[in-house]
Amino acid sequence: MKVQPEKLAVALEAMRVMGIATREEPGCLHYRFYQDIEDENAIFVYERWTDGAALQAHMNTPHMAEYRKVVPDAVVGPSVVFRYEIESPS
């Protein structure tokens, strides 16, 4: 996602709080936000879940509701989402 420069600090704090809370959720294997070293306003999120049910439960958490109050207003344009389902890791 691309964040408006003037809203970057607020968005990063919301992401930090979101990451801490999310990593405590059942089924969360990995959840981190990454900032591009060439464009500090470009943010990537990488997440891994045990299954779709855990991901769906994550979407309905109070911390997701708080995150949605801040970050969508800070983002420029649509975010690009890639979702991969792996039946078994090699």
URHUDA-V841572 format. One record per residue. RES is the residue in one letter. SS is DSSP state (H for helix, E for strand, C for the rest). PSI is psi in radians with two decimals (NA if undefined). OMEGA is omega as a letter, one per 30 degrees, with the letter a starting at -180 (NA if undefined). Layout:
res=RES ss=SS psi=PSI omega=OMEGA
res=RES ss=SS psi=PSI omega=OMEGA
This chain:
res=M ss=C psi=2.66 omega=l
res=K ss=E psi=2.19 omega=a
res=V ss=E psi=2.44 omega=l
res=Q ss=C psi=2.29 omega=a
res=P ss=H psi=-0.69 omega=a
res=E ss=H psi=-0.20 omega=l
res=K ss=H psi=0.12 omega=a
res=L ss=H psi=-0.81 omega=a
res=A ss=H psi=-0.75 omega=l
res=V ss=H psi=-0.73 omega=l
res=A ss=H psi=-0.74 omega=l
res=L ss=H psi=-0.67 omega=l
res=E ss=H psi=-0.72 omega=l
res=A ss=H psi=-0.66 omega=l
res=M ss=H psi=-0.69 omega=l
res=R ss=H psi=-0.83 omega=l
res=V ss=H psi=-0.75 omega=l
res=M ss=H psi=-0.78 omega=a
res=G ss=H psi=-0.78 omega=a
res=I ss=H psi=-0.84 omega=a
res=A ss=H psi=-0.72 omega=a
res=T ss=H psi=-0.69 omega=a
res=R ss=C psi=-0.25 omega=l
res=E ss=C psi=-0.14 omega=a
res=E ss=C psi=2.52 omega=l
res=P ss=C psi=2.37 omega=l
res=G ss=C psi=-0.13 omega=l
res=C ss=E psi=2.07 omega=l
res=L ss=E psi=-0.56 omega=a
res=H ss=E psi=2.37 omega=l
res=Y ss=E psi=1.87 omega=a
res=R ss=E psi=2.56 omega=l
res=F ss=E psi=2.50 omega=l
res=Y ss=E psi=2.40 omega=a
res=Q ss=E psi=2.30 omega=a
res=D ss=C psi=2.28 omega=a
res=I ss=C psi=-0.26 omega=l
res=E ss=C psi=-0.29 omega=l
res=D ss=C psi=1.64 omega=a
res=E ss=C psi=-0.26 omega=l
res=N ss=C psi=-0.06 omega=l
res=A ss=E psi=2.11 omega=a
res=I ss=E psi=2.39 omega=l
res=F ss=E psi=2.55 omega=l
res=V ss=E psi=2.32 omega=l
res=Y ss=E psi=2.19 omega=a
res=E ss=E psi=2.55 omega=l
res=R ss=E psi=2.40 omega=a
res=W ss=E psi=2.68 omega=l
res=T ss=C psi=-0.58 omega=a
res=D ss=C psi=3.04 omega=a
res=G ss=H psi=-0.55 omega=l
res=A ss=H psi=-0.69 omega=l
res=A ss=H psi=-0.72 omega=l
res=L ss=H psi=-0.76 omega=l
res=Q ss=H psi=-0.73 omega=l
res=A ss=H psi=-0.67 omega=l
res=H ss=H psi=-0.68 omega=a
res=M ss=H psi=-0.32 omega=a
res=N ss=C psi=0.29 omega=a
res=T ss=C psi=2.72 omega=l
res=P ss=H psi=-0.64 omega=l
res=H ss=H psi=-0.49 omega=l
res=M ss=H psi=-0.68 omega=l
res=A ss=H psi=-0.72 omega=l
res=E ss=H psi=-0.74 omega=l
res=Y ss=H psi=-0.76 omega=a
res=R ss=H psi=-0.30 omega=l
res=K ss=H psi=-0.41 omega=a
res=V ss=H psi=-0.97 omega=a
res=V ss=H psi=-0.77 omega=a
res=P ss=H psi=-0.60 omega=l
res=D ss=H psi=-0.33 omega=a
res=A ss=H psi=-0.29 omega=a
res=V ss=E psi=2.45 omega=l
res=V ss=E psi=2.13 omega=l
res=G ss=C psi=-3.11 omega=a
res=P ss=C psi=2.57 omega=l
res=S ss=C psi=2.67 omega=l
res=V ss=C psi=2.22 omega=a
res=V ss=C psi=2.26 omega=l
res=F ss=C psi=2.24 omega=l
res=R ss=C psi=2.22 omega=l
res=Y ss=C psi=2.41 omega=l
res=E ss=C psi=2.20 omega=a
res=I ss=C psi=2.16 omega=a
res=E ss=C psi=-0.67 omega=l
res=S ss=C psi=2.29 omega=l
res=P ss=C psi=2.52 omega=l
res=S ss=C psi=NA omega=NA
